[in-house]
Amino acid sequence: LSGFLAVTVVRVHNNGNMEIAGQKKLNLNNGDEYVRLTGIIRPNDISASNFVDSSRIANAEITYVGAGQVADTSRKGWLSNAMRTISPF
């Protein structure tokens, strides 16, 4: 997966490190889907063009939330959930 995501600084720590958060809304497959990112970056890791490589984000949490067809197909159905309750392995 490759792309760009704009984030904002939500907190600056005493040591200068910054907590960041951002999300991107995508309209795919007749539904809204979101990619969300949170983490901590160091000022030294911000490039001259104001980019930070994802490998430099500490405690990175990248989540995908959606309501379109792609998200619907990735959710387990009622039968899968019932079988997992009966046999969790």
ZITA-V455829 format. One record per pair of residues at least 24 apart in sequence whose C-alpha atoms are under 10 Angstrom apart, sorted by the first residue. I is the first residue (numbers start at 1). J is the second residue. D is the distance in Angstrom with one decimal. If there is no record, write none. Layout:
# ZITA-V455829
i->I j->J d->D
i->I j->J d->D
This chain:
# ZITA-V455829
i->4 j->51 d->9.1
i->4 j->52 d->9.9
i->4 j->53 d->9.6
i->4 j->54 d->9.7
i->5 j->35 d->8.4
i->5 j->36 d->8.6
i->5 j->37 d->8.1
i->5 j->51 d->9.7
i->6 j->37 d->9.3
i->6 j->51 d->9.1
i->7 j->36 d->9.3
i->7 j->37 d->7.8
i->7 j->38 d->8.4
i->8 j->38 d->9.5
i->9 j->38 d->9.8
i->9 j->39 d->9.8
i->9 j->40 d->9.2
i->9 j->41 d->9.4
i->10 j->38 d->9.6
i->10 j->40 d->9.9
i->11 j->40 d->9.3
i->12 j->40 d->9.4
i->12 j->41 d->9.8
i->12 j->42 d->10.0
i->13 j->40 d->9.5
i->13 j->42 d->10.0
i->15 j->42 d->9.1
i->15 j->43 d->9.9
i->16 j->41 d->9.1
i->16 j->42 d->7.0
i->16 j->43 d->6.9
i->16 j->44 d->9.8
i->17 j->41 d->5.7
i->17 j->42 d->4.7
i->17 j->43 d->6.3
i->17 j->44 d->9.2
i->17 j->58 d->10.0
i->18 j->42 d->6.4
i->18 j->43 d->7.5
i->18 j->57 d->10.0
i->19 j->57 d->9.5
i->19 j->58 d->9.3
i->19 j->59 d->9.6
i->19 j->60 d->10.0
i->20 j->57 d->9.2
i->20 j->60 d->9.4
i->21 j->60 d->9.8
i->21 j->61 d->9.5
i->21 j->62 d->10.0
i->22 j->62 d->9.9
i->23 j->62 d->9.5
i->23 j->63 d->9.3
i->23 j->64 d->9.5
i->24 j->64 d->9.8
i->25 j->65 d->9.6
i->25 j->66 d->9.3
i->26 j->66 d->8.9
i->26 j->68 d->9.9
i->27 j->66 d->9.4
i->27 j->67 d->9.7
i->27 j->68 d->8.2
i->28 j->66 d->9.1
i->28 j->67 d->9.2
i->28 j->68 d->6.5
i->28 j->69 d->8.0
i->28 j->70 d->8.1
i->28 j->71 d->9.9
i->29 j->67 d->9.0
i->29 j->68 d->5.4
i->29 j->69 d->5.4
i->29 j->70 d->6.9
i->29 j->71 d->9.3
i->30 j->67 d->8.5
i->30 j->68 d->5.6
i->30 j->69 d->7.0
i->30 j->70 d->9.5
i->31 j->66 d->7.3
i->31 j->67 d->5.3
i->31 j->68 d->3.8
i->31 j->69 d->7.0
i->31 j->70 d->8.9
i->31 j->71 d->8.9
i->31 j->72 d->9.8
i->32 j->65 d->8.7
i->32 j->66 d->6.0
i->32 j->67 d->5.8
i->32 j->68 d->6.1
i->32 j->69 d->9.7
i->32 j->71 d->9.6
i->33 j->64 d->7.4
i->33 j->65 d->5.8
i->33 j->66 d->3.9
i->33 j->67 d->6.1
i->33 j->68 d->6.6
i->33 j->69 d->9.7
i->33 j->70 d->8.9
i->33 j->71 d->7.9
i->34 j->63 d->8.1
i->34 j->64 d->5.7
i->34 j->65 d->5.2
i->34 j->66 d->5.9
i->34 j->67 d->9.0
i->35 j->62 d->7.1
i->35 j->63 d->5.8
i->35 j->64 d->4.7
i->35 j->65 d->6.5
i->35 j->66 d->8.6
i->36 j->61 d->7.9
i->36 j->62 d->5.6
i->36 j->63 d->5.2
i->36 j->64 d->6.4
i->36 j->65 d->8.0
i->37 j->61 d->5.7
i->37 j->62 d->4.6
i->37 j->63 d->6.6
i->37 j->64 d->9.1
i->38 j->62 d->6.8
i->38 j->63 d->9.0
